[in-house]
């Protein structure tokens, strides 16, 4: 086995091992790797022949390489699909930290709410709302945070955006009106407390 063949073989086996790193894909790892060894070896051997001896005259080695590649693709299809889906989802939604992806994702904001870091949660929601300023979920989340902070006037601003949004559904507008009533009630209570003091 030449150095080129060894490098190709090791790279292929390392790649296949990396495909089994996610916990949910570890079942059958060693069986898959074991079955893949002869096919990876054959591809490495053919790569060494091609590099070492120039163009191969016969079509046989090329067909064997294609066959080996197809067998490996079938063995690893689920793992390859998982990797592709994970990367595509990451591109669309980010990695769970605010600002990632091009679709709104409020996981970071929710994590900050759970930690009771409401100012960081507001910042995370606003970062996501920059992508879609009329997003119902984000506006409702923002209103909820302002309700917790006893800043109803800012929460009411979010509800106004929903109510003025022509593409908001009737159910969303109903939820916004209900939240608006709660925020106005809080505003009245806070104004009454301020007048008493």
HELIX and SHEET records of a PDB file:
HELIX    1   1 UNK A    3  UNK A   19  1                                  17    
HELIX    2   2 UNK A   23  UNK A   25  5                                   3    
HELIX    3   3 UNK A   29  UNK A   53  1                                  25    
HELIX    4   4 UNK A   60  UNK A   75  1                                  16    
HELIX    5   5 UNK A   77  UNK A   93  1                                  17    
HELIX    6   6 UNK A  107  UNK A  114  1                                   8    
HELIX    7   7 UNK A  118  UNK A  129  1                                  12    
HELIX    8   8 UNK A  136  UNK A  148  1                                  13    
HELIX    9   9 UNK A  152  UNK A  164  1                                  13    
HELIX   10  10 UNK A  170  UNK A  196  1                                  27    
END                                                                             
